[in-house]
Amino acid sequence: MSGETFVCVFARDAAGVENAIDYRCLPTPTTTTSTTPTTGTSTTASLSWNPSTSTGVAGYNVYVGTASGVYGPPVNVGNVTSYVVNNLVIGNTYYFVVTDYNTSGVESVPSNEVSKSIY
């Protein structure tokens, strides 16, 4: 689709030959937030992304942090292309990346980072 940004990785062997089986291409997620907080001190962010074009994708991990490039442990969301992050504190900015993983558990590089300030 026009206007989308993708993060792509190609595995290469020692001779520099690309391995098409290990090709990973993951679109940058988009974020939206609910306008109604779920409680007086928190709200949610909705993430969505296009499916990976890689073969053998078993699912996706979502990473969330309060500083750019610094994330907590992965949240395994399964083989879906959207996820709602709950209980975000009003006044904070949150940063998100998504990875895919294959049936062997090999994880792709993270998508481009997106952020959302919660007001």
Backbone bond lengths (Angstrom), bond angles and torsions (degrees), N, CA, C in turn:
res aa  C-N    CA-C-N  psi(-1)  N-CA   C-N-CA  omega(-1)  CA-C   N-CA-C  phi
1 M - - - 1.448 - - 1.523 109.59 -
2 S 1.282 117.85 145.55 1.449 122.78 179.65 1.524 111.10 -66.97
3 G 1.345 116.04 139.42 1.451 120.63 176.84 1.514 114.78 88.01
4 E 1.340 118.99 -7.01 1.454 120.99 179.14 1.520 109.99 -83.16
5 T 1.318 116.22 149.91 1.446 122.59 175.18 1.509 108.21 -111.70
6 F 1.332 117.11 135.87 1.451 121.52 -179.40 1.521 109.73 -122.72
7 V 1.321 115.81 146.03 1.453 122.64 170.44 1.516 105.84 -106.87
8 C 1.328 117.53 121.77 1.455 120.42 -176.80 1.519 110.16 -126.10
9 V 1.323 115.64 143.49 1.454 122.48 179.40 1.513 108.57 -132.20
10 F 1.323 116.79 136.43 1.450 122.36 174.83 1.519 107.09 -119.07
11 A 1.315 116.93 128.20 1.460 120.69 174.52 1.529 107.98 -78.84
12 R 1.333 116.38 140.00 1.465 121.54 177.43 1.519 109.04 -125.25
13 D 1.328 115.06 144.11 1.458 117.88 176.10 1.525 109.53 -82.83
14 A 1.333 117.53 -177.00 1.462 122.06 -176.41 1.524 112.31 -60.05
15 A 1.328 117.86 -26.94 1.460 122.03 178.99 1.527 112.06 -85.44
16 G 1.332 117.72 -2.16 1.457 121.07 179.37 1.509 114.28 87.29
17 V 1.331 117.71 10.80 1.458 121.74 -179.36 1.525 109.00 -83.79
18 E 1.340 116.27 129.69 1.463 120.79 179.21 1.518 110.84 -68.38
19 N 1.313 115.45 141.84 1.455 122.20 176.28 1.520 107.58 -106.58
20 A 1.317 116.64 103.66 1.466 121.12 -175.46 1.523 112.08 -62.45
21 I 1.313 118.21 -25.97 1.460 120.63 -179.61 1.530 110.86 -65.32
22 D 1.344 117.46 -32.77 1.453 121.43 -178.19 1.523 113.25 -93.02
23 Y 1.312 117.19 12.26 1.452 121.56 179.96 1.522 110.37 -63.31
24 R 1.296 116.93 131.40 1.459 122.25 178.65 1.521 108.77 -128.17
25 C 1.293 116.33 131.82 1.454 120.86 176.48 1.518 107.20 -143.81
26 L 1.314 116.21 115.77 1.454 120.85 -174.19 1.522 109.90 -126.38
27 P 1.317 118.81 122.86 1.450 120.42 179.41 1.527 111.56 -70.07
28 T 1.309 114.86 152.88 1.451 121.12 176.06 1.526 109.55 -66.19
29 P 1.337 118.00 132.00 1.463 118.79 178.00 1.524 111.21 -70.35
30 T 1.305 115.63 158.94 1.453 120.87 172.38 1.520 107.96 -112.96
31 T 1.326 116.99 154.44 1.454 119.42 179.63 1.514 110.48 -126.83
32 T 1.308 114.63 148.88 1.453 122.17 168.42 1.519 105.49 -140.60
33 T 1.289 117.36 159.39 1.457 119.10 176.47 1.508 109.36 -125.86
34 S 1.301 114.65 154.28 1.454 118.32 176.23 1.520 108.38 -72.70
35 T 1.298 115.90 150.76 1.458 119.42 179.04 1.520 111.61 -89.12
36 T 1.310 116.09 -11.50 1.454 120.63 -180.00 1.523 109.10 -112.90
37 P 1.327 118.38 114.88 1.459 119.42 178.81 1.527 110.67 -60.37
38 T 1.339 115.14 148.31 1.452 118.90 178.34 1.527 110.92 -77.13
39 T 1.331 116.43 -24.70 1.460 121.71 172.25 1.509 106.73 -142.14
40 G 1.320 117.15 -178.62 1.459 119.99 179.94 1.513 113.64 -69.32
41 T 1.328 117.99 -16.44 1.460 119.67 -175.95 1.521 114.07 -123.62
42 S 1.317 118.28 9.75 1.462 118.49 179.49 1.513 111.05 -149.27
43 T 1.320 114.99 168.42 1.458 121.55 177.03 1.521 108.51 -151.03
44 T 1.302 117.70 -169.99 1.462 121.34 -176.98 1.519 111.15 -125.97
45 A 1.312 115.98 160.99 1.465 122.79 171.18 1.519 107.09 -128.80
46 S 1.308 116.70 133.02 1.461 122.01 178.58 1.519 109.07 -102.30
47 L 1.312 116.91 123.14 1.457 122.85 177.98 1.513 109.18 -106.78
48 S 1.304 117.05 142.73 1.459 120.81 173.10 1.517 108.68 -147.40
49 W 1.317 115.91 151.68 1.457 121.35 -179.20 1.511 108.15 -152.43
50 N 1.333 115.57 160.15 1.458 120.93 175.73 1.521 108.59 -77.96
51 P 1.306 117.84 152.05 1.464 119.75 179.02 1.528 111.16 -60.30
52 S 1.311 115.92 147.35 1.459 121.36 174.66 1.516 109.10 -63.11
53 T 1.317 116.00 146.14 1.460 120.75 176.64 1.527 111.41 -89.42
54 S 1.319 117.44 0.07 1.461 122.06 178.82 1.520 110.54 -69.75
55 T 1.320 115.92 151.06 1.456 119.92 174.79 1.522 109.12 -86.06
56 G 1.306 116.65 148.17 1.451 121.00 175.84 1.516 115.30 77.98
57 V 1.319 118.09 18.56 1.458 120.03 178.86 1.524 109.50 -69.21
58 A 1.337 115.54 127.33 1.463 120.91 -179.71 1.518 111.79 -100.25
59 G 1.327 117.33 -22.57 1.458 120.05 -179.08 1.512 111.84 173.34
60 Y 1.339 114.35 -170.23 1.461 121.90 -175.09 1.526 110.16 -133.62
61 N 1.333 114.52 148.49 1.464 122.15 171.13 1.514 108.29 -114.23
62 V 1.319 116.53 139.42 1.460 123.02 174.54 1.523 107.45 -110.22
63 Y 1.312 115.38 134.03 1.465 121.67 176.85 1.523 108.27 -116.01
64 V 1.336 116.20 137.57 1.466 122.72 -177.42 1.524 108.54 -128.90
65 G 1.327 116.81 137.73 1.458 120.67 175.82 1.508 111.36 -148.18
66 T 1.321 115.79 167.84 1.469 120.96 177.86 1.523 111.42 -107.60
67 A 1.322 117.16 6.91 1.462 122.62 173.21 1.521 107.23 -137.32
68 S 1.298 116.77 142.32 1.455 121.12 -178.88 1.525 110.50 -59.06
69 G 1.332 115.86 128.20 1.451 121.69 177.83 1.520 115.34 80.31
70 V 1.326 117.63 -0.47 1.468 122.10 -179.52 1.521 107.73 -121.43
71 Y 1.331 116.65 114.79 1.455 120.98 -173.36 1.520 111.12 -126.06
72 G 1.311 114.63 157.50 1.451 120.98 173.11 1.514 109.89 -78.56
73 P 1.329 116.18 -171.46 1.468 119.80 179.52 1.527 110.88 -64.38
74 P 1.335 116.56 156.80 1.463 119.28 -178.67 1.519 112.24 -67.75
75 V 1.326 114.03 148.25 1.464 121.27 170.80 1.523 105.75 -107.53
76 N 1.319 116.50 113.18 1.457 121.19 178.70 1.522 107.76 -78.00
77 V 1.343 115.39 111.10 1.462 119.68 -176.63 1.525 112.49 -98.09
78 G 1.338 117.07 2.39 1.460 120.74 -179.33 1.514 110.99 81.31
79 N 1.295 115.85 -163.97 1.463 121.09 -176.35 1.528 110.33 -94.48
80 V 1.323 115.13 63.22 1.459 123.31 177.78 1.527 108.20 -127.05
81 T 1.319 117.40 164.90 1.467 120.40 -177.49 1.523 112.65 -117.63
82 S 1.325 115.66 27.53 1.465 119.59 173.44 1.521 108.07 -156.00
83 Y 1.325 115.07 156.43 1.456 120.21 -179.28 1.519 107.94 -159.83
84 V 1.327 116.56 140.68 1.463 121.99 176.57 1.524 108.38 -106.19
85 V 1.318 115.89 123.88 1.464 122.12 176.63 1.522 106.87 -94.39
86 N 1.316 116.44 121.45 1.461 121.97 -176.20 1.530 111.98 -101.31
87 N 1.326 115.01 167.22 1.463 123.89 172.53 1.519 113.86 59.78
88 L 1.330 117.03 40.68 1.459 121.33 174.79 1.531 108.56 -84.39
89 V 1.308 115.85 137.40 1.462 121.26 -174.03 1.525 110.35 -82.41
90 I 1.314 115.63 130.22 1.461 121.94 176.98 1.528 108.98 -61.42
91 G 1.329 115.84 136.05 1.455 121.83 -179.35 1.525 113.28 99.56
92 N 1.331 117.86 -10.85 1.465 121.41 178.96 1.519 110.67 -101.18
93 T 1.320 115.23 155.21 1.454 121.91 170.07 1.520 107.22 -105.69
94 Y 1.323 116.54 134.56 1.447 122.61 -178.70 1.528 109.39 -115.67
95 Y 1.320 115.32 146.11 1.456 123.34 -178.44 1.531 108.70 -119.62
96 F 1.339 115.81 139.51 1.458 120.71 -172.98 1.522 110.75 -133.75
97 V 1.325 116.67 141.52 1.462 123.23 166.78 1.523 107.76 -137.73
98 V 1.327 115.07 159.02 1.457 121.96 179.38 1.530 107.85 -127.83
99 T 1.326 116.25 141.36 1.460 121.54 170.95 1.521 108.45 -124.77
100 D 1.324 115.57 157.17 1.460 118.28 168.74 1.525 107.75 -106.04
101 Y 1.319 116.25 164.55 1.463 120.75 174.45 1.516 108.64 -141.85
102 N 1.336 114.72 152.42 1.464 118.75 -178.80 1.522 110.74 -98.51
103 T 1.315 116.40 -176.62 1.462 120.90 -175.62 1.528 112.88 -66.55
104 S 1.333 117.27 -17.08 1.467 121.41 175.82 1.522 111.68 -89.30
105 G 1.338 117.00 -2.77 1.452 121.21 -179.74 1.517 114.10 87.38
106 V 1.332 117.83 4.78 1.455 121.40 179.01 1.526 108.40 -73.90
107 E 1.321 115.67 125.62 1.462 122.09 -174.62 1.525 110.38 -99.78
108 S 1.322 116.26 142.13 1.467 121.39 176.57 1.525 109.81 -74.55
109 V 1.313 114.87 170.43 1.457 118.98 170.72 1.523 107.43 -67.94
110 P 1.327 118.27 157.05 1.470 119.85 -179.57 1.522 112.31 -66.16
111 S 1.314 114.64 153.50 1.458 121.61 170.98 1.520 108.25 -65.88
112 N 1.306 116.75 174.12 1.457 119.50 169.13 1.519 108.32 -62.10
113 E 1.299 115.28 148.96 1.458 121.01 -178.70 1.534 111.08 -79.12
114 V 1.317 115.12 140.29 1.464 121.37 169.83 1.519 107.62 -122.41
115 S 1.320 115.48 156.72 1.462 118.54 -179.05 1.523 110.45 -136.50
116 K 1.305 114.40 160.73 1.459 120.80 178.42 1.524 108.68 -149.14
117 S 1.310 115.86 127.82 1.459 121.10 173.56 1.515 108.71 -91.14
118 I 1.322 116.19 134.23 1.446 121.36 -177.03 1.522 108.41 -99.95
119 Y 1.340 115.61 121.63 1.466 121.40 -179.27 1.505 110.91 -117.48
